[in-house]
């Protein structure tokens, strides 16, 4: 999400901070790796942050760096950027330190591996979560009723509206990097069934609605990956049991009040390590 007058202060913090491969022995076939995407890939606030682009709040231990190390990539170009939307793949993205170049500019005919995590900012997922914060469940109304009023699920409809654009983005990546194997990485399991109020200050119904929406986003990305010659890496299974409700050291995602140096509502360093290891291992077997 971009920062601006349309978001609350808390939304701004969350927004700027949320958002193919082979093993080392065969690195010769996967030497040039380009990582694209938003804050779910970039790792905002996780130290150390990349001095090449402080405005993107990109960590040097985000999942692309973990993947690159594990596969023995000869070169990693990580242009993931917190707040990125699909439009920022092909256009410059405003950040607090100046514009970030279009992410697709990092691709070339030499690129052999691409990972992409995108879509949450397109559909306004972080503002939706923030609008559902509930300090008095049972007294304060559940936001799921507001989002699904009149038989229309606003977030589901937004996902449906954006889905073709994600397919077009995958095609644009393939055009820029015709030799690359493209992998779309999903968003994972942020919340368990019924949530864990007050650690995650959402009612049980709203926690289930938000996680269901994340699942619908992942499903749309999976469909578009399959339809455009890429593959989808579903991390919901591997992240299950590492949600925001777990104890420090177990959780891979932070809640509204982080217990590790990481952005609220985003993966922490342990999450980046776990997701990166899974992605590297999964891709190495295919």
FENPE-V230592 format. One record per backbone hydrogen bond with DSSP energy under -0.5 kcal/mol. CO is the residue of the C=O (numbers start at 1). NH is the residue of the N-H. E is the energy in kcal/mol with one decimal. If there is no record, write none. Layout:
# FENPE-V230592
CO:NH:E ; CO:NH:E
This chain:
# FENPE-V230592
4:7:-1.7 ; 8:12:-2.4 ; 9:13:-2.1 ; 10:14:-2.6 ; 11:15:-2.9 ; 12:16:-2.6 ; 13:17:-1.4 ; 14:18:-1.9 ; 23:26:-1.9 ; 24:27:-1.4 ; 26:29:-2.0 ; 27:30:-1.7 ; 31:33:-0.7 ; 31:75:-2.5 ; 32:112:-2.4 ; 32:113:-1.9 ; 33:77:-2.9 ; 34:36:-0.5 ; 34:115:-1.6 ; 35:79:-2.2 ; 36:117:-1.3 ; 37:81:-2.5 ; 38:41:-1.6 ; 38:42:-1.9 ; 39:43:-2.1 ; 41:64:-0.5 ; 42:59:-3.4 ; 43:46:-1.3 ; 44:263:-1.2 ; 48:60:-3.0 ; 49:51:-0.5 ; 50:53:-1.5 ; 53:56:-1.4 ; 53:58:-0.6 ; 54:57:-1.5 ; 56:82:-2.5 ; 58:50:-3.8 ; 59:62:-1.0 ; 62:65:-0.6 ; 62:66:-1.8 ; 63:67:-2.9 ; 64:68:-2.8 ; 65:69:-2.0 ; 66:70:-2.2 ; 67:71:-2.4 ; 68:72:-0.7 ; 68:73:-2.3 ; 70:24:-0.7 ; 75:33:-2.9 ; 76:78:-0.6 ; 77:35:-2.2 ; 77:79:-0.8 ; 81:84:-2.0 ; 85:88:-1.5 ; 86:89:-1.7 ; 86:90:-0.6 ; 87:90:-0.7 ; 87:91:-1.3 ; 88:103:-1.6 ; 89:104:-3.1 ; 93:100:-3.3 ; 95:98:-1.7 ; 98:97:-0.5 ; 100:93:-2.4 ; 102:105:-1.5 ; 103:106:-1.9 ; 104:107:-1.7 ; 108:111:-1.3 ; 112:181:-2.0 ; 113:34:-2.7 ; 114:183:-2.5 ; 115:36:-2.9 ; 116:185:-2.5 ; 117:38:-2.0 ; 119:123:-1.5 ; 120:125:-2.3 ; 124:128:-1.6 ; 125:129:-2.3 ; 126:130:-2.5 ; 127:131:-2.2 ; 128:132:-0.7 ; 129:132:-1.1 ; 130:133:-1.1 ; 136:139:-2.3 ; 136:140:-3.1 ; 140:138:-0.8 ; 142:145:-0.8 ; 142:146:-0.5 ; 143:146:-0.5 ; 143:147:-2.5 ; 144:148:-1.4 ; 146:149:-0.9 ; 147:154:-2.8 ; 148:151:-1.4 ; 149:152:-1.2 ; 151:153:-0.5 ; 152:154:-0.9 ; 153:157:-2.6 ; 154:158:-1.9 ; 155:159:-2.3 ; 156:160:-2.2 ; 157:161:-2.2 ; 158:162:-2.0 ; 159:163:-1.7 ; 160:164:-0.5 ; 162:165:-1.1 ; 162:166:-1.4 ; 163:166:-0.6 ; 163:167:-1.6 ; 164:168:-2.3 ; 165:169:-2.0 ; 166:170:-1.9 ; 167:171:-2.1 ; 168:172:-2.2 ; 169:173:-2.1 ; 170:174:-2.3 ; 171:175:-1.9 ; 172:176:-1.9 ; 173:177:-2.5 ; 177:180:-1.8 ; 180:182:-0.6 ; 181:114:-2.1 ; 182:231:-1.9 ; 183:116:-2.0 ; 183:185:-0.6 ; 184:233:-3.3 ; 188:190:-0.8 ; 190:244:-2.5 ; 192:195:-2.2 ; 196:199:-1.5 ; 196:200:-1.1 ; 199:201:-0.6 ; 200:196:-0.5 ; 200:202:-3.1 ; 201:134:-2.9 ; 203:207:-2.7 ; 204:208:-2.0 ; 205:209:-2.1 ; 206:210:-2.7 ; 207:211:-2.3 ; 208:212:-2.3 ; 209:213:-2.2 ; 210:214:-2.1 ; 211:215:-2.2 ; 212:216:-2.1 ; 213:217:-2.4 ; 214:218:-2.5 ; 215:219:-2.3 ; 216:220:-2.1 ; 217:221:-2.3 ; 218:222:-2.4 ; 219:223:-2.2 ; 220:224:-2.2 ; 221:225:-2.4 ; 222:226:-2.3 ; 223:227:-2.0 ; 224:228:-1.1 ; 225:228:-0.7 ; 225:230:-2.7 ; 226:229:-0.7 ; 231:184:-3.2 ; 232:234:-0.7 ; 233:186:-2.4 ; 233:235:-0.7 ; 235:239:-1.9 ; 236:240:-0.9 ; 237:240:-0.6 ; 239:242:-2.2 ; 242:252:-3.6 ; 242:253:-0.9 ; 243:246:-1.7 ; 247:250:-2.4 ; 247:251:-2.3 ; 252:268:-2.1 ; 254:265:-1.1 ; 255:265:-0.6 ; 256:258:-0.7 ; 260:262:-1.5 ; 263:266:-1.1 ; 266:254:-2.6 ; 268:272:-2.5 ; 269:273:-2.3 ; 270:274:-2.6 ; 271:275:-3.1 ; 272:276:-2.5 ; 273:277:-2.3 ; 274:278:-2.1 ; 275:279:-3.0 ; 276:280:-2.7 ; 277:281:-2.5 ; 278:282:-3.2 ; 279:283:-2.6 ; 280:284:-1.9 ; 281:285:-1.0 ; 282:285:-0.5 ; 283:286:-1.3
